[in-house]
């Protein structure tokens, strides 16, 4: 509960610091943080913590405990003690003696990533889930979450590596293993989208897809691993490749940041819970996610029209007549149809349609 105007103003300041960050914050018709979002933030920050967090830069910016102590006029030992619990819960970023306010991605997802949040504080986690569902879908935050101010999708689909025609040259971000090979630090986390839906009691894929196969990469992986949560685990490059292959085999779509450099996440997405894919399957946003620059190709000599690919496609891009047929306007290039084709009749071929922001 937001008990005072002073407390509310502090929460508004915390929200507005996210204005220039990717995915910003949910806004009302006047551009102010919505009441639902402020209530959500109040679950993270009580009045005393909000007074401190409003002074912090947004991650990846950081502030030393010494400087923060001077800004809020609290002894640094006492201050570190006050921030210990919110840091353990991911509501404050703490790396060594440096602190930061979480970026929008962490604010939206952290209640559903760390075990201490959704097990030790389950009733609160359910409230987080209900509030986030409301501001994401009913208040239209999904449009800000899925697209930049210019309308560019924030995430892009990755094609399953093994199914690309080997002679085709590929750009580094456009298939799963090339993204993995660029990094050395990986953290395996539970899918926050499936976890959120599960807590709210609306998850449709409970018996279909596992939870623990989303991946954080590079500095963001280090930040989450430093939280020392028992559900988060470090993994090697080979383990990550195995995990992504297994995820594709069971029917999850791989997605990553839609930029040429500094990708931070590698998601294994379902059609019903994913905040991005749901833009295509549930929320009528055709630019919710950028397609891969690959498309399925049918070898008509090998195809026996068995229908396996039809069952695998989440986007109604395949029809079966005498042979499988691909609709290029609906195919997003994920490669799931090719992964389990029993006749090996499907491969992914180059199909230029998306410009990767930052690519030369």
Secondary structure, 3 states (H helix, E strand, C coil): CCCCHHHHHHHHHHHHCCCCCCCCCCECCCCCECHHHHHHHHHHCCHHHHHHHCCCCECCCCEEHHHHHHHHCCCHHHHHHHHHHHHHCCCEEEECCEEEECCHHHHHHHHHCCHHHHCCCHHHHHHHHHHHHHHHHHCCHHHHHHECCCCCECEEECECHHHECCCCCCCCCCEHHHHHHCCCCEEEECCHHHHHHHHHCCCCCCCCCCCCCEEEEHHHHHHHHCCCCCCCEECCHHHHHHHHHHHHHHCCEEEEECCCCCCCEEEEECCCCCCCHHHHHCCCCCCCCECCCEEEEECCCCCCCCCHHHHHCCCCCEEECCCEEECCCCCCCCCHHHHCCCCCCEEEEECCCCCCCCCC
